Amino acid sequence: MELYLIVSTIMMFVGIYGFFTRRNLLAILISVELILNSVDINFAVFNRFLFPGQLEGFFFTLFAIGISAAETAVAIAIIINIYRNIRNIQVKNMNELKG
């Protein structure tokens, strides 16, 4: 169990670091996905070790994966629309959309 939690913790902190340091919208989206995947690992691990005969954690994991897939599709559509308007997906250039 400890190894899974270590992997999940590393993924969480890499995602948080990437979210706060990256300036590209796609890199930020990938960082958010890393955070969500670390949560999914935690759901599965804690279900496996706390309630071995039940599947609630796995169902939560599948639900979270579905939600993150929908979130990714919407985010990529928004990023494509931003790129079409200002030809750049850097966070510092998002002020051009206010006008």
Secondary structure, 3 states (H helix, E strand, C coil): CHHHHHHHHHHHHHHHHHHHHCCEHHHHHHHHHHHHHHHHHHHHHHHHHHCCCCCHHHHHHHHHHHHHHHHHHHHHHHHHHHHHHHCCCEHHHHHHHCC
